[in-house]
Amino acid sequence: MELTQIGALQIAKRVDAILRVPGNYRGGNLEMTVVIDTSLEQADFGEAVAAVVRALKQSNEIFRNVRLNLVFWGQEMRANVVPMAMLMTGGAFQGYRCCPLKKRYEDLFAYLKKFHARSKVVLVFADGQNEVLDRQAAGDALTPFLKSKLLLISERVVSGTEFLLGLWRQ
């Protein structure tokens, strides 16, 4: 996954738009979640994550004090709280092991809705091989709030709302 500086700035603009959704962020400390698909090699996502974090920190003062939940999406979900600076330096990925596996988005969305509902922004760095087998379950997990907080970043950047609309068109 290659992300240019312009691409990172575009993601920062989209994150800013997510924060401006009425009722989403009202000030104070921001809580956000970054999800890493364990099918990706660290070399594939490390620079992209660092570029996005740099762009976020440069674009808005809100990102100076963030509670950041880092979720590794593999056969099972592993989450921990890390400082944003560790994403920029790669320190948050110490001990990371790539394990290619086709996963289901509805499982991820259900997990995020259950355990990370307080997050105002959710960034998912994923490969393009994941799928949706149960459109109803995926749609249920994305509504009512997750769809407006979510950005899926792979070959292209897709918002949760765009993803949900794509499910309904199929």
Secondary structure as GFF3:
##gff-version 3
##sequence-region A 1 170
A	DSSP	alpha_helix	5	19	.	.	.	ID=ss1
A	DSSP	beta_strand	30	37	.	.	.	ID=ss2
A	DSSP	alpha_helix	42	59	.	.	.	ID=ss3
A	DSSP	three_ten_helix	61	64	.	.	.	ID=ss4
A	DSSP	beta_strand	66	73	.	.	.	ID=ss5
A	DSSP	beta_strand	77	82	.	.	.	ID=ss6
A	DSSP	alpha_helix	84	89	.	.	.	ID=ss7
A	DSSP	three_ten_helix	91	93	.	.	.	ID=ss8
A	DSSP	alpha_helix	105	115	.	.	.	ID=ss9
A	DSSP	beta_strand	121	125	.	.	.	ID=ss10
A	DSSP	alpha_helix	135	142	.	.	.	ID=ss11
A	DSSP	three_ten_helix	146	148	.	.	.	ID=ss12
A	DSSP	beta_strand	150	153	.	.	.	ID=ss13
A	DSSP	beta_strand	157	159	.	.	.	ID=ss14
A	DSSP	alpha_helix	160	169	.	.	.	ID=ss15
###
